[in-house]
Amino acid sequence: MVTLEQNPLDLRRDALREIGNIGAGNAVTALACLLDRPVQMSVPHVGVLQANRFIERAGGYEALAVCIYLPVKGDAPGHVAYVLPFESACQLVDCLLMLTVGTTREFGEMERSALMEVGNILTSSYLMALAEMSGLNLIATPPGLAMDMAAAIVATIATAFSPEEDSLLTIETRIEEGDLKIEGHFIFIPDPGSLTAILRALQVEF
């Protein structure tokens, strides 16, 4: 629980980390049911980053990534997405389809469908946590999937849905199951003014 006596930067970090932890708890429960096996999910980093800083954390401008994204309507419209490095996405598909890790190297209709399903679960879990903590009405619409360089994915979504916004709410996640370690990033790309509205609703500011 955050308190008003804290430093504003600490307030923001604590509020976002709490969102990340609640979202991870929701997501890991749903994911364990989907996989029919226990999994763990941690949240090693949360924050508000400029787009170029996020791209660096996601592996660099030329890193191949997979993105499951959902337009968001309501009190703070924008775009919510789950971005995975290509290798992590392949491992996740192997896990979902009960294949030997290393089997998947490209995405056909079945692989894309599996990623869309789990991506929808993860992004919806975090969006629900964000809505519950902020008290804002946030409505997700049907998801889409893109595979490209991380920079191209972020640029395309940001340009199409929030051309004036350069800040992203980011929650880094790590899914673990046995020797399997899947890294990903939940991001919220807001329409102009939406990120400020969310932080104000959480009683924190830039």
C-alpha positions in Angstrom: 0.0 0.0 0.0 1.4 3.4 -1.0 1.3 6.4 1.3 1.3 10.1 0.5 4.3 10.8 2.7 6.6 8.9 0.3 8.7 10.5 -2.4 6.7 10.9 -5.6 9.1 8.7 -7.6 8.8 6.0 -4.9 5.0 6.4 -4.9 4.9 5.8 -8.6 7.3 2.8 -8.5 5.4 1.2 -5.6 2.0 1.7 -7.3 3.2 0.2 -10.6 4.9 -2.7 -8.8 1.7 -3.4 -6.9 -0.2 -3.5 -10.3 2.5 -5.8 -11.7 2.3 -8.2 -8.7 -1.5 -8.3 -8.8 -1.5 -8.8 -12.5 1.1 -11.5 -12.3 -0.9 -13.3 -9.6 -4.0 -13.2 -11.8 -2.1 -14.2 -14.9 -0.2 -17.1 -13.4 -3.4 -18.7 -12.0 -5.0 -18.5 -15.5 -1.8 -19.7 -17.2 -1.4 -22.7 -14.9 -5.0 -23.8 -15.7 -4.3 -23.4 -19.4 -1.1 -25.4 -19.2 -2.4 -27.8 -16.6 0.9 -27.5 -14.7 2.2 -25.2 -12.0 4.1 -22.1 -13.2 5.8 -19.1 -11.5 5.8 -15.6 -12.7 7.9 -12.8 -11.3 8.0 -9.0 -11.9 11.7 -8.0 -11.9 11.1 -4.4 -13.2 8.3 -1.9 -13.5 8.3 1.8 -14.5 7.4 4.5 -17.0 9.9 4.6 -19.8 10.3 6.5 -23.1 9.8 4.3 -26.1 13.5 4.2 -27.0 14.4 3.1 -23.4 11.8 0.3 -23.6 13.2 -0.9 -26.9 16.7 -1.2 -25.4 15.2 -3.2 -22.5 13.4 -5.4 -24.9 16.6 -6.5 -26.6 17.5 -3.6 -28.9 16.2 -2.0 -32.1 17.0 -5.0 -34.3 15.8 -7.7 -31.9 13.0 -9.9 -33.4 10.0 -9.8 -31.1 6.4 -11.1 -31.0 3.6 -8.8 -29.8 0.0 -9.6 -28.7 -1.8 -6.3 -28.5 -5.3 -5.1 -27.6 -6.8 -1.6 -28.1 -8.2 -0.2 -24.9 -11.3 2.0 -24.6 -12.8 3.8 -21.6 -11.5 6.4 -19.2 -7.8 6.0 -20.3 -7.8 4.8 -23.9 -4.7 3.5 -25.6 -3.1 0.2 -26.4 -2.1 -2.7 -24.1 0.4 -5.2 -25.3 2.5 -8.2 -24.3 5.9 -8.2 -26.1 8.2 -11.3 -26.1 11.6 -11.9 -27.6 11.3 -14.3 -30.5 13.0 -17.1 -28.6 10.7 -16.7 -25.6 7.7 -16.8 -27.9 8.9 -20.0 -29.4 9.4 -21.6 -26.0 6.0 -20.5 -24.9 4.4 -22.1 -28.0 6.3 -25.3 -27.2 5.0 -25.3 -23.7 1.4 -24.5 -24.8 1.4 -27.2 -27.5 3.3 -29.7 -25.2 6.2 -29.9 -27.6 9.9 -30.5 -26.8 11.5 -27.1 -26.1 13.3 -26.0 -29.3 10.7 -27.5 -31.7 9.0 -24.3 -32.8 11.0 -22.1 -35.1 8.2 -20.4 -37.1 4.5 -19.5 -36.5 1.7 -21.1 -38.5 -2.0 -20.7 -37.8 -1.9 -23.1 -34.8 1.1 -21.4 -33.2 -0.3 -17.9 -33.7 -3.6 -19.0 -32.2 -1.9 -20.4 -29.1 0.1 -17.2 -28.6 -3.1 -15.1 -29.1 -4.8 -17.1 -26.4 -2.1 -16.8 -23.8 -1.3 -13.2 -24.7 -5.0 -12.3 -24.3 -5.0 -13.9 -20.8 -1.8 -12.1 -19.7 -2.7 -8.7 -21.1 -6.3 -8.9 -19.7 -4.9 -9.9 -16.3 -2.7 -6.8 -16.1 -5.4 -4.5 -17.5 -7.8 -5.8 -14.9 -5.3 -5.1 -12.1 -4.7 -1.6 -13.5 -8.4 -0.9 -13.6 -9.1 -2.2 -10.1 -6.3 -0.2 -8.5 -7.0 3.0 -10.4 -10.8 2.8 -10.3 -10.8 3.7 -14.0 -13.1 2.0 -16.5 -10.7 0.2 -19.0 -12.2 -1.9 -21.7 -10.1 -4.3 -23.8 -11.1 -5.1 -27.4 -10.2 -8.3 -29.4 -6.4 -8.9 -29.7 -4.1 -8.9 -32.7 -0.6 -10.4 -33.2 2.5 -8.9 -34.8 6.0 -10.3 -35.4 8.8 -7.8 -36.3 11.8 -6.0 -34.8 11.0 -4.6 -31.4 11.5 -1.0 -32.6 9.1 -1.5 -35.5 6.4 -3.0 -33.3 6.5 -0.2 -30.8 6.7 2.5 -33.5 3.7 1.1 -35.4 1.5 0.8 -32.3 2.5 4.2 -30.9 2.1 6.0 -34.2 -1.3 4.4 -35.0 -2.9 4.9 -31.6 -1.0 7.6 -29.7 1.1 9.7 -32.0 1.8 12.4 -29.4 2.7 10.1 -26.5 6.3 8.9 -26.0 6.0 7.3 -22.5 5.1 3.7 -21.9 3.9 2.1 -18.7 6.1 -1.1 -18.6 6.0 -4.2 -16.4 8.7 -6.8 -17.1 7.7 -10.4 -16.4 9.5 -13.7 -16.2 7.6 -17.0 -16.5 9.3 -20.0 -15.1 8.4 -23.7 -15.3 11.2 -26.2 -14.6 14.2 -25.2 -16.8 11.9 -23.0 -18.9 12.4 -19.2 -18.5 10.2 -17.0 -20.7 10.8 -13.2 -20.5 8.2 -10.7 -21.6 7.1 -7.2 -21.2 3.6 -5.9 -20.5 3.3 -2.3 -21.9 0.5 0.2 -21.9 0.9 2.8 -24.8 -1.5 5.6 -23.9 -3.4 8.0 -26.0 -2.4 11.6 -25.2 -3.3 12.3 -21.5 -4.2 8.8 -20.6 -1.0 7.9 -18.7 -1.3 11.1 -16.7 -4.9 10.2 -15.9 -3.8 6.7 -14.7 -1.0 8.1 -12.5 -3.3 10.7 -11.0 -5.9 8.0 -10.3 -3.2 6.1 -8.5 -2.4 9.4 -6.6 1.1 9.6 -8.2 2.6 12.0 -10.7 5.5 12.2 -13.1 
